[in-house]
Amino acid sequence: MSQPAPLPISIVTAPHYHWGEGCDGWHLVDTAALSIIQERMPAGSREARHYHQYARQFFFILAGEATLEINGVTHRLLPHTGLEVPPGAPHQLCNESAGELLFTVTSQPKSHGDRINL
């Protein structure tokens, strides 16, 4: 028996949540094996430094400029660039710019419930 074809999804139709100070997230794909989230961070915002025990993540910048620190090394990411964060690697994403930051974060497996704050 075949399953119905998936429907297109966007931030208009995706489940939405708030996090941090003024940040937003939209679950584009939300399964135990794979999570794809589009997020928005206002200027000057940052997430808590943390790591994931099992999840491998890939941050991809859609608009704005991100600062992503991984294992003590800081990377500046511009639109249409991305960076992988392996499981166990302490990291922190920041928007140190004067503008809004839009990005996707892909996690395999799902990172929720797998986060250890530092």
C-alpha positions as CSV (number, residue, x, y, z in Angstrom):
1,M,0.0,0.0,0.0
2,S,1.5,3.3,-1.0
3,Q,1.5,6.4,1.2
4,P,0.3,9.8,0.0
5,A,2.9,12.0,-1.6
6,P,4.4,14.6,0.7
7,L,3.2,18.2,0.3
8,P,5.5,21.2,-0.2
9,I,6.4,22.9,3.1
10,S,7.6,26.4,4.0
11,I,7.9,28.7,7.0
12,V,4.2,29.6,6.4
13,T,3.0,26.0,6.8
14,A,5.7,24.4,9.0
15,P,5.3,24.0,12.8
16,H,6.9,27.1,14.4
17,Y,8.6,27.7,17.8
18,H,10.5,30.4,19.6
19,W,13.9,30.0,21.2
20,G,16.5,32.1,22.9
21,E,16.0,35.9,22.8
22,G,13.8,36.7,19.8
23,C,14.8,33.7,17.7
24,D,12.4,31.6,15.6
25,G,12.5,28.1,14.2
26,W,10.3,26.1,11.7
27,H,10.4,22.3,11.5
28,L,10.6,21.5,7.8
29,V,11.4,17.8,8.4
30,D,10.9,16.3,11.8
31,T,11.5,12.6,12.1
32,A,13.6,10.6,14.6
33,A,16.2,9.9,11.9
34,L,16.4,13.4,10.3
35,S,15.6,17.0,11.3
36,I,15.7,20.0,9.0
37,I,14.9,23.3,10.6
38,Q,14.9,26.9,9.2
39,E,15.9,29.4,11.9
40,R,16.0,33.2,12.2
41,M,18.3,35.0,14.6
42,P,18.1,38.8,15.1
43,A,21.2,40.9,15.3
44,G,23.3,40.3,18.4
45,S,21.7,37.0,19.3
46,R,23.4,33.7,20.1
47,E,22.6,30.2,21.2
48,A,24.1,28.6,24.3
49,R,27.4,26.7,23.7
50,H,26.6,23.0,23.6
51,Y,27.3,19.7,22.0
52,H,25.2,16.7,20.8
53,Q,26.1,13.2,21.8
54,Y,24.7,11.5,18.6
55,A,23.5,14.1,16.2
56,R,25.7,15.3,13.2
57,Q,24.6,18.8,12.1
58,F,25.0,20.9,9.1
59,F,24.4,24.6,9.3
60,F,23.7,26.4,5.9
61,I,23.4,30.2,5.7
62,L,20.5,31.5,3.6
63,A,20.9,35.2,4.4
64,G,23.0,37.3,6.7
65,E,26.3,36.4,8.4
66,A,26.9,33.8,11.0
67,T,29.8,33.2,13.4
68,L,30.0,29.5,14.2
69,E,32.6,28.4,16.8
70,I,33.4,24.7,16.8
71,N,36.0,23.2,19.2
72,G,37.5,26.6,19.9
73,V,37.8,27.5,16.2
74,T,35.7,30.4,14.9
75,H,34.3,30.4,11.4
76,R,32.6,33.3,9.6
77,L,29.8,31.9,7.3
78,L,28.3,34.0,4.5
79,P,25.2,33.3,2.5
80,H,25.2,30.0,0.5
81,T,28.0,28.5,2.7
82,G,27.7,25.8,5.3
83,L,29.6,23.9,7.9
84,E,29.3,20.4,9.4
85,V,29.4,19.9,13.2
86,P,30.3,16.3,14.2
87,P,28.8,14.6,17.2
88,G,30.5,15.5,20.4
89,A,32.0,18.8,19.1
90,P,31.2,21.8,21.4
91,H,29.8,24.6,19.3
92,Q,28.0,27.9,19.4
93,L,26.2,29.8,16.6
94,C,26.1,33.6,16.9
95,N,24.8,36.5,14.9
96,E,27.3,39.2,15.6
97,S,26.2,41.3,12.6
98,A,23.9,44.3,12.5
99,G,21.3,42.4,10.4
100,E,19.1,39.3,10.6
101,L,20.5,35.8,10.1
102,L,18.5,33.1,8.3
103,F,19.8,29.6,8.0
104,T,18.9,25.9,8.0
105,V,20.3,23.3,10.4
106,T,20.1,19.7,9.3
107,S,20.6,17.1,12.1
108,Q,21.0,13.3,11.7
109,P,19.6,11.8,13.8
110,K,17.3,14.4,15.3
111,S,19.1,16.6,17.8
112,H,16.3,17.4,20.1
113,G,16.8,15.6,23.4
114,D,20.5,15.0,22.5
115,R,21.8,18.5,23.5
116,I,24.2,19.0,26.4
117,N,24.7,22.7,27.4
118,L,28.1,23.7,28.5
